[in-house]
Amino acid sequence: MQKMLMLHGINHNMFGKRDPKQYGTVTLAEIDARLQALGRELGVEVESFQTNHEGEMCERIHQAYADGVDAVLINAGAWTHYSYGIRDALAILTVPIVEIHMSNIHAREPFRHLSVFADIVQGQICGFGSESYLLGLRAAVAASAAQ
């Protein structure tokens, strides 16, 4: 069974409370439950990990490499725009990486338009709220199967 790793970044544990205009009222637990359900439907295992600590995120990416996951989905939150440490950790991976954002980062503040991950990810899905995660999982499964 293929293994997909969903990485949730900084402040995502506050989904449902944080800025409902941008992120809605869905919680991280609800997002993960929807990913699990879709994973079962697609015949893949989905593991989710969330941290507010950049070093922990890098260590989990290193572990994903060691574990031989089949694809990685990442919504790094604000780290997307400036974390070269996470970018370099992701660059170690040899599997498809799908970048996900609930909001359309290109329609927000100018500093959010830049993704330091853009040149190493398979693709980016943004602007569809929590549906971005499900679209991202479908894309990751397809990209992994194509390898």
N, C-alpha and C positions, 0 to 999 in steps of 0.2 A: 504494500500500500504506500502510495506517495505521501511524503510528509511535507507540509507547508508550515512555515513559521510566520506568525503575525507579530510584528514588533510595534508596540504603542509607546509613544514618547511622552515627553514632559507635559504635565498637567492633564493628561487624558483620563486619569483616575477621577477627575472632576467633571467629566461629561455628565450632562443632566442638570448640572448646577451652573456651569461656567458659560457665560455669554450665549443664552439660548437663541438669540437672534442669528448668530453665526452657526451654532452647532446643534440647535434643537434641544429637545429634552431627553433624548435617548441616553441611556447610561452605557458605560463601557461593558458592564456585564451583559446588557441586552445586545450590544454589538457582537460580543464574543459568542453568545448563544446563537445568534443568526449565522455567524461564520461556521460554527460547529454543525448546525443543521444543514447548511449548504454543502459543507465538506462531506457529510454522510451521503447526501444526494449525489455528489460528484465522485464518491468513492475515494476520498483522500482524508488523511488525518490532519487536523489543524490544531497547532499549539499556539497559544497566545502568551505574550510576555509584555508587561508594562513596568516602566521605571521612570523616576524623576531624576535619576543620576546618570550622567553621561558615561562615566566609566563602566557602570553596570551594563549599559546598553552595548558598549564595545565588547565587553566580556561575553555577553550573550550572543553577539554576532560571531565571535571567535568560536564559541561552543557550537553554533550552527554549522560552521565549517567542519569542525571535528566530527559532528554527528552525521554529516552527509545529508542534510535536508535537501529536498528537491527544488524548493523555491522559497523566497523570502518576500513578504509583504511588509512595508514599513510606512507608518505615519509617524514621523519623528517630531511633529509639531514644530515649535520654533527652532529646534535644532536643524531643521531642513535648510535654514537660511544662513547658517554660520558654522556648523560643526564639521570641521575638517577631520577631526578625530573619528567621528562616526562614518564620514565619507570614506576615509582610508580603511576602516574596518570592513565596510561593505565591499570595497574594491578587492578584498582578499577572496570573496566568494566567487565561485565559478558556475553558479546557478542563476536562473532568472530572478531579478529583483523588481518588484512593482512598488512604485511610490504612490501613496494614497493621501488624499486630503478631503475632509468633509466639505470645506468651503472652497470656493474658486480663488486660489491664491493669487491669480493674475488679475483679479478684479478688486483686490484689497489694497492695503497700504503698499507703497512702492518697495519697501524692504522685503515684503513677502513674495515679490515676483521672482526672486532669485532662489533657485534650488542648487545647493552645492553638490547634490547627488545626481543631477540631471544627466551628466555625461556617463554615468556608470550604471544607471538603471535601464531595464528593458523598456519601461514606459511609465507614464504618470496619469493617474485618474484623480480628478478633483472637481468639486462643485456639485456633487450629487448627494450631499448629506451622508447619512449612514449607508445609503445604497452604494456609495463609492467603495466601501469595503467588499461588498458582494461582487461588484464588477471587477475589483482587483483580484479577488480569489479566482474568479473564472479566468481572468487573463493569465494569472500565475500558473494555473493548472494547464491551460492550453500551451503556454510557453515552455513549461517543463516537459510536456508530452512531445513537443516538437524538437527537443534536443536529442 
